[in-house]
Amino acid sequence: MGTGRKVVIGIGIFMGLSVLGQITGITKQEGDTPAAQPAAVAAQAAAQQPVPPPPPRQAMNATARALAKFYEANEVAADQQYKGQLVAVSGTVTGIDKDFMDNIIVKLAGDQMFREVWVYVGKGEEAKAASLAKGVAVTATGQCDGRIVGNVLIRGAVLR
């Protein structure tokens, strides 16, 4: 057998073993010793541990009238402060309705007619929404979703 052929066979065997090592996860790295292997196993086990949930977010407080007024004055600034944030909004109920997908909306009085805060009630809050009436004060905590057609939207809200 020629030298060239031996080199090609040697390279093929080396590459095959490298691929096999990658597939099985067995690789020899610099510094691998029997003492280092338990540390690697422990690190791998730690990486597989479930990550604890983040701490609960602190809600920003706002009245429905002030929130609607702020959005009317400067929607860009209002979005920077409130959009995507957890907001506890309090106000007077002007309506308890459903949208076309049967989502419950509790409407809170804004700063002017047709500029309200629409609170989309979260799951499990249906009974609380059903017990409300127009004219009562309520506080709802949910995520601000900005403003659409003049109304500020709060989604996934819990009613108090």
GIRAHU-V738087 format. One record per residue. N is the residue number from 0. PHI is phi in whole degrees, -180 to 180 (NA if undefined). NEAR is the number of other C-alpha atoms within 10 Angstrom. D_CENTER is the distance of its C-alpha to the mean C-alpha in Angstrom with 1 decimal. Layout:
BEGIN
N_PHI_NEAR_D_CENTER + N_PHI_NEAR_D_CENTER
END
This chain:
BEGIN
0_NA_5_64.7 + 1_-78_6_64.1 + 2_-62_8_62.1 + 3_-62_9_59.7 + 4_-68_10_59.0 + 5_-64_11_58.3 + 6_-64_11_55.8 + 7_-63_11_53.9 + 8_-64_12_53.9 + 9_-62_12_52.8 + 10_-64_12_49.9 + 11_-62_12_48.9 + 12_-64_12_49.0 + 13_-60_12_46.9 + 14_-65_12_44.3 + 15_-63_12_44.3 + 16_-67_13_43.8 + 17_-63_14_41.0 + 18_-64_14_39.2 + 19_-61_13_39.9 + 20_-64_13_38.6 + 21_-68_11_35.3 + 22_-66_10_34.9 + 23_-86_9_35.8 + 24_81_9_33.9 + 25_-96_11_37.3 + 26_-135_14_37.8 + 27_-100_9_40.1 + 28_-112_7_38.8 + 29_-59_6_40.8 + 30_90_9_41.0 + 31_-69_11_40.3 + 32_-135_10_42.5 + 33_-57_8_42.7 + 34_-72_9_41.5 + 35_-79_10_38.4 + 36_-63_12_37.3 + 37_-61_11_36.3 + 38_-66_11_34.0 + 39_-66_12_32.4 + 40_-65_11_32.0 + 41_-65_11_30.5 + 42_-66_11_28.0 + 43_-65_11_27.1 + 44_-66_10_26.7 + 45_-66_11_24.5 + 46_-68_10_22.2 + 47_-89_9_21.8 + 48_-68_8_21.0 + 49_-65_7_17.6 + 50_-83_8_15.2 + 51_-65_6_14.9 + 52_-66_6_11.6 + 53_-67_6_10.7 + 54_-65_6_12.9 + 55_-61_6_12.0 + 56_-77_9_11.3 + 57_-84_10_14.6 + 58_-78_14_14.8 + 59_-83_15_17.0 + 60_-98_14_20.0 + 61_-159_16_21.6 + 62_-90_19_24.2 + 63_-61_27_23.8 + 64_-63_20_27.0 + 65_-66_15_26.0 + 66_-65_22_22.6 + 67_-63_26_24.4 + 68_-66_19_27.1 + 69_-63_16_24.9 + 70_-64_20_23.2 + 71_-69_18_26.8 + 72_-71_11_28.2 + 73_-162_10_25.7 + 74_-63_16_22.6 + 75_-65_13_21.7 + 76_-65_12_21.9 + 77_-65_18_20.1 + 78_-62_17_17.1 + 79_-61_11_17.2 + 80_-86_12_17.3 + 81_-113_18_15.1 + 82_-61_19_12.9 + 83_83_15_9.2 + 84_-97_19_10.5 + 85_-80_21_11.2 + 86_-128_24_14.8 + 87_-99_23_17.6 + 88_-108_26_19.9 + 89_-119_23_23.4 + 90_-179_22_26.1 + 91_-98_20_28.7 + 92_-70_22_28.0 + 93_-110_19_29.7 + 94_-174_16_28.6 + 95_-129_18_26.9 + 96_-133_15_26.4 + 97_-128_13_24.7 + 98_-89_9_23.6 + 99_-65_6_24.9 + 100_-106_6_22.4 + 101_69_8_23.3 + 102_-76_14_20.1 + 103_-81_21_21.4 + 104_-123_22_21.4 + 105_-102_27_22.9 + 106_-96_24_24.4 + 107_-113_32_25.2 + 108_-60_22_28.1 + 109_-96_24_27.3 + 110_-85_17_29.9 + 111_-148_11_31.9 + 112_-62_8_32.5 + 113_69_11_30.0 + 114_-130_23_27.4 + 115_-119_25_25.3 + 116_-109_30_21.9 + 117_-98_27_20.6 + 118_-101_28_18.5 + 119_-84_23_16.9 + 120_-74_24_17.3 + 121_-75_19_14.9 + 122_-60_11_16.4 + 123_87_9_19.2 + 124_-104_15_20.1 + 125_-60_14_22.7 + 126_-64_8_25.7 + 127_-65_12_24.8 + 128_-64_19_24.5 + 129_-66_12_27.8 + 130_-85_8_29.5 + 131_-78_16_28.9 + 132_-141_15_31.6 + 133_-60_13_32.0 + 134_93_13_33.0 + 135_-87_11_31.3 + 136_-87_14_29.0 + 137_-147_16_25.4 + 138_-121_21_22.3 + 139_-127_23_18.9 + 140_-115_23_15.6 + 141_-161_24_12.5 + 142_-93_22_10.2 + 143_-72_25_12.7 + 144_-116_16_12.7 + 145_82_20_15.9 + 146_-125_21_19.3 + 147_-133_10_20.9 + 148_49_7_24.7 + 149_87_16_25.2 + 150_-108_21_22.8 + 151_-81_26_19.7 + 152_-109_21_16.8 + 153_-121_29_14.7 + 154_-116_20_12.5 + 155_64_17_11.9 + 156_-80_24_14.5 + 157_-106_20_16.6 + 158_-95_21_20.2 + 159_-128_13_22.7
END
